[in-house]
């Protein structure tokens, strides 16, 4: 793999991806980010097996390839570099990169060991205005419990039926309920409990990275027991 990318774009992508990595990874590869060429873009993915993210950055691709690199070290190095172009090259799961007069090399793990990402059909997605979803999360997620002693209360119940989506959260003392009307009819009824921290990350991405305008697509796959939020250049998924 041989790629040239802007430091500010790579730094932003690594910052988002790193939030999906557990501080105590169960497997060495889960402490890494997946770097993979995808047509004329660089794909960055991270997961902790409960939730994960994939995002795509514009880049100059000279040679296709993929590998996984320790997220914390890579993110720290990239954030310390000055704005400008960074050249990345992968040889036998080692990443060499240079920017200006700075060069470094990091050892990684084969991309074949990185967990497979959930798949979904675009036919099963439905759209929600980003601004409306951001408001709903802010009105409901705060009521979810933070005590892991009762795991079910740390989530938000999401129900979708017809053209209505409802979100409910409670910690046993308070309860928040928000209903919203969807633009189109959803064919199949959905009822899932999604971790509140996943919804808070969705809200953070809307507010900080993608803005509040436009639509976000949401889908659920029973076979993989996953919910996916689809942005223009980013996908965030969570086990339910």
Protein Blocks (a to p, Z undefined) as FASTA:
>chain_A
ZZdddfklmmmmmmmmmmmpcfbdfbfklmpccdddehjaccddddehlaccdddddddd
fbgcdddddfklmmmmmmmpccdddddddeehiacddehjbccddddddfklpccddddd
fklpccddfklmmmmmmmmmmmpcfbfklmmlmpccdddehjaccddddehjaccddddd
dfbdcfbacdddddfklmmmmmmmmmmmnopgdjddddddfklopacdddfkbccdddZZ
